[in-house]
């Protein structure tokens, strides 16, 4: 509707002096659209108009904002719950890709209501371990026990139905759908009707503090709101075990505190959580116990105050030359 007429006008007006000019402009316009509006000009213009027309007073008139909901929960010291019922047990789990051993003989237990932090340098095998736990990858050897049942090699939907939810490093929201509709997608693992799914989704949205903005379109959300929405989608299916993969990534210090408070509340409500994260300042306050991976293998595990002083952990993150400095 725009480019073809433009090309013809250029050809008629300037084609004689600048042969091929319409092709150059045409190509430049296509590149600009791809870079600036990959979903199409219609959606880009619609979003711009919506932001300008939407009444700014709506947010201030709302009875409570998402930030207000979340910040009423302050990060608090955890009670170190490292004993009790074993919800998830990993036994000698390994995964190789050709000659690369991404996960090597990993074993650990996750106890009820515990928050376990899984840390390690980039390439340590953390996300690969999660992919083995929720069925995206099949192990080369070893077992994954959920409530004592061996779920090794089961497909992701089977493990999800067994009570394991997950978020991912890279957020994949449905940008043209509202927060509530995005979360409804995760509720269908438990719901048997659309009405039940929306009820479960509304509860999940409330638990992460987004009720006041539940009808906002995902494409208009901040990074923090998107992270909370992804968390709500994961808990909408009512999992008993939650795997969180870098849920604090891309957040400022204050925003990370708000999300940490939500995760802590989920644990207090009975959720068992394993979290991969690089934000150590938040992790030390959040988790009950650390499991440290390096080159796919467990190098240590234990309480945060012990693990963060372990020379093997310091060496894995910073190199051997820093071990002596840390000791001093």
C-alpha positions as a printed Julia matrix, in Angstrom:
328×3 Matrix{Float64}:
   0.0     0.0     0.0
   2.92    2.38    0.59
   6.08    1.0    -1.01
   4.69    0.11   -4.44
   3.16    3.58   -5.09
   6.32    5.18   -3.68
   8.49    3.17   -6.08
   6.33    4.2    -9.06
   6.43    7.9    -8.08
  10.22    7.8    -7.73
  10.55    6.06  -11.07
   8.38    8.68  -12.79
   9.92   11.73  -11.11
  13.58   10.8   -10.74
  14.07    7.64  -12.77
  15.6     9.46  -15.74
  18.24   11.27  -13.69
  18.91    8.46  -11.18
  18.3     5.1   -12.86
  17.38    2.43  -10.31
  16.69    4.96   -7.51
  13.32    3.35   -6.76
  15.05    0.01   -6.05
  17.48    1.65   -3.6
  14.71    3.47   -1.72
  12.52    0.39   -1.81
  15.28   -1.77   -0.3
  16.14    0.86    2.34
  12.48    1.09    3.39
  12.2    -2.69    3.73
  15.35   -2.83    5.91
  13.96   -0.05    8.14
  10.65   -1.87    8.58
  12.42   -5.13    9.44
  14.59   -3.41   12.05
  12.06   -1.01   13.56
   8.74   -2.81   13.11
   9.42   -6.54   12.52
   5.81   -7.42   13.32
   4.48   -4.92   10.75
   3.7    -1.21   10.57
   0.08   -1.71   11.58
   0.97   -3.12   15.0
   3.69   -0.51   15.54
   1.33    2.36   14.78
  -1.44    0.81   16.85
   0.84    0.52   19.88
   2.0     4.13   19.51
  -1.57    5.38   19.26
  -2.68    3.28   22.21
   0.05    4.72   24.43
  -0.86    8.29   23.48
  -4.61    7.88   23.75
  -4.76    5.72   26.89
  -5.64    7.94   29.87
  -2.64    8.43   32.1
  -4.93    8.77   35.09
  -5.9     5.09   34.87
  -2.83    3.95   36.72
  -3.19    6.52   39.5
  -6.9     5.82   39.9
  -6.34    2.08   40.3
  -6.91    0.9    43.88
  -3.44   -0.61   44.0
  -0.6    -0.92   41.54
   1.54   -3.93   40.8
   4.48   -2.23   42.48
   2.41   -1.59   45.6
   1.35   -5.22   45.72
   4.89   -6.48   45.44
   6.69   -4.02   47.66
   4.46   -4.85   50.6
   6.53   -8.04   50.65
  10.03   -7.23   51.82
  12.94   -9.65   51.34
  13.42  -11.34   54.68
  15.99  -13.76   56.08
  15.02  -17.34   55.31
  14.59  -20.11   57.82
  17.12  -22.66   56.6
  14.84  -25.55   55.61
  17.3   -28.2    54.44
  15.71  -31.28   55.96
  12.33  -32.94   55.67
  10.41  -34.59   52.84
  12.45  -35.05   49.66
  10.48  -33.65   46.7
  13.12  -34.1    44.01
  16.15  -36.38   44.01
  18.83  -36.5    41.34
  21.11  -39.54   41.2
  24.34  -39.62   39.16
  22.8   -37.58   36.35
  24.95  -37.09   33.23
  24.47  -35.76   29.73
  26.99  -35.73   26.89
  26.89  -34.08   23.49
  29.41  -36.06   21.48
  32.67  -35.62   23.34
  31.38  -32.73   25.48
  30.21  -33.7    28.97
  27.7   -30.96   29.75
  26.5   -32.57   33.01
  28.71  -35.04   34.86
  27.51  -37.37   37.62
  25.34  -34.76   39.39
  23.52  -35.86   42.54
  21.48  -33.8    45.0
  18.17  -33.66   46.91
  15.57  -30.9    47.0
  13.51  -30.8    50.2
   9.96  -29.58   50.69
   9.67  -25.76   51.0
  13.4   -25.37   50.34
  14.87  -22.74   48.03
  17.96  -24.25   46.41
  20.3   -21.93   44.52
  22.18  -23.5    41.61
  25.18  -21.38   40.71
  28.35  -21.59   38.67
  30.23  -19.73   35.94
  28.87  -19.46   32.41
  28.93  -22.82   30.66
  28.86  -24.75   33.92
  25.84  -26.83   32.83
  23.13  -25.19   34.93
  20.49  -24.75   32.22
  21.33  -28.17   30.76
  20.63  -29.62   34.21
  17.2   -27.93   34.24
  16.52  -29.28   30.74
  17.21  -32.77   32.08
  14.98  -32.25   35.1
  11.92  -31.16   33.13
  12.3   -33.52   30.18
  13.61  -31.24   27.43
  16.67  -33.48   27.28
  17.1   -37.17   28.04
  20.0   -38.08   30.34
  22.9   -40.17   29.11
  22.77  -41.84   32.51
  21.32  -41.33   35.97
  17.87  -40.84   37.47
  15.48  -37.99   38.28
  13.07  -38.95   41.06
   9.96  -36.86   41.72
   8.13  -37.95   44.87
  10.13  -41.15   44.66
   9.04  -41.92   41.07
  11.73  -42.23   38.42
  10.83  -39.64   35.76
  14.09  -39.86   33.77
  13.51  -39.45   30.07
   9.82  -38.59   30.4
   8.4   -35.96   28.05
   8.05  -32.38   29.37
   4.23  -32.45   29.62
   4.38  -35.63   31.74
   6.85  -34.03   34.15
   4.74  -30.86   34.21
   1.67  -32.9    35.13
   3.73  -34.55   37.88
   4.03  -31.12   39.54
   7.11  -29.42   38.09
   6.83  -25.87   36.72
   9.53  -23.81   35.05
  10.54  -20.38   33.8
  13.23  -19.71   31.2
  16.21  -17.4    30.7
  14.7   -15.88   27.56
  11.13  -14.69   28.06
   8.63  -15.77   25.4
   5.41  -13.83   26.08
   2.49  -13.59   23.67
   3.0    -9.89   23.01
  -0.51   -9.19   21.68
  -2.26  -10.89   24.58
  -3.0    -9.49   28.03
  -1.15  -10.56   31.16
  -4.13  -12.65   32.24
  -4.45  -14.39   28.87
  -0.72  -15.17   28.87
  -1.04  -16.77   32.3
  -4.16  -18.73   31.29
  -1.92  -20.73   28.92
  -0.04  -22.16   31.91
  -3.22  -23.0    33.81
  -4.45  -25.63   31.34
  -2.1   -28.24   32.79
  -4.59  -28.42   35.69
  -7.77  -26.78   34.41
 -10.49  -28.75   32.64
 -12.44  -25.76   31.35
 -11.81  -22.21   30.22
 -13.56  -20.84   33.29
 -11.4   -22.89   35.64
  -8.25  -21.86   33.73
  -9.09  -18.17   34.09
  -9.75  -18.61   37.8
  -6.37  -20.31   38.33
  -4.68  -17.66   36.19
  -6.29  -14.8    38.13
  -5.07  -16.34   41.4
  -1.54  -16.7    40.01
  -1.53  -13.09   38.77
  -2.63  -11.93   42.22
   0.15  -13.91   43.92
   2.81  -12.05   41.95
   1.18   -8.65   42.43
  -0.08   -7.91   38.91
  -3.85   -7.96   39.47
  -4.24   -4.22   38.94
  -2.7    -4.43   35.46
  -3.92   -7.9    34.46
  -5.57   -6.62   31.28
  -2.52   -4.79   29.97
  -0.98   -6.17   26.79
   2.32   -7.99   27.34
   4.07   -5.96   24.65
   3.69   -2.84   26.81
   5.23   -4.28   29.98
   8.53   -3.5    31.66
  11.16   -6.21   32.15
  10.14   -6.61   35.79
   6.48   -7.02   34.9
   7.36   -9.55   32.2
   9.44  -11.55   34.69
   6.55  -11.54   37.17
   4.12  -12.55   34.41
   6.37  -15.49   33.45
   6.47  -16.49   37.12
   2.67  -16.31   37.29
   2.37  -18.48   34.18
   4.65  -21.08   35.77
   2.63  -21.25   39.01
  -0.79  -21.16   37.31
  -0.5   -24.9    36.77
  -0.17  -25.34   40.56
   3.23  -27.04   40.59
   4.76  -28.28   43.82
   8.3   -27.86   42.47
   9.34  -24.7    40.65
  12.48  -24.37   38.48
  13.46  -20.73   37.95
  16.1   -19.97   35.31
  17.59  -16.5    35.82
  14.36  -14.86   36.93
  16.26  -11.76   38.1
  18.1   -11.22   34.81
  17.83   -7.68   33.45
  16.42   -6.2    36.68
  17.73   -3.27   38.7
  18.53   -3.65   42.38
  15.12   -2.46   43.61
  13.24   -4.51   41.02
  15.23   -7.62   41.95
  14.27   -7.11   45.6
  10.58   -7.04   44.64
  10.85  -10.29   42.68
  12.89  -11.9    45.47
  10.09  -11.01   47.9
   7.54  -12.74   45.67
   9.69  -15.89   45.41
  10.12  -15.94   49.19
   6.37  -15.69   49.65
   5.83  -18.62   47.28
   8.19  -20.69   49.42
   6.35  -19.66   52.58
   3.12  -20.75   50.89
   4.53  -24.25   50.41
   6.36  -24.13   47.07
   9.65  -25.99   46.67
  12.05  -24.0    44.48
  15.33  -24.44   42.62
  16.72  -21.26   41.07
  19.61  -20.55   38.71
  20.9   -17.02   39.07
  24.05  -14.91   38.7
  22.94  -12.08   41.0
  24.81  -13.3    44.08
  23.81  -10.42   46.34
  20.15  -11.38   45.98
  20.82  -15.13   46.0
  22.63  -15.07   49.34
  19.53  -13.54   50.95
  17.09  -15.72   49.03
  18.27  -19.32   49.16
  18.54  -21.9    51.91
  21.38  -23.78   50.28
  23.71  -23.56   47.29
  24.64  -26.23   44.76
  27.73  -25.14   42.78
  28.5   -26.49   39.3
  31.66  -26.15   37.26
  32.26  -27.88   33.92
  29.08  -29.87   34.46
  30.09  -31.34   37.83
  29.16  -30.48   41.43
  32.14  -28.92   43.18
  30.39  -28.2    46.49
  27.04  -27.63   48.17
  25.98  -26.15   51.48
  24.79  -23.02   53.31
  25.35  -19.67   51.56
  27.72  -18.34   54.21
  29.9   -21.44   53.8
  29.78  -21.82   50.02
  30.64  -18.17   49.29
  33.9   -18.59   51.21
  34.85  -21.89   49.58
  38.13  -21.61   47.65
  36.84  -23.95   44.93
  33.92  -21.62   44.28
  36.13  -18.54   44.22
  38.52  -20.27   41.8
  35.66  -21.37   39.51
  34.31  -17.81   39.28
  37.46  -15.69   39.42
  40.47  -17.94   38.81
  43.26  -19.31   41.0
  45.03  -15.99   41.52
  42.02  -14.64   43.48
  41.93  -17.48   46.02
  44.71  -15.98   48.13
  43.17  -12.49   48.0
  39.82  -13.86   49.21
  41.48  -15.65   52.11
  43.12  -12.4    53.18
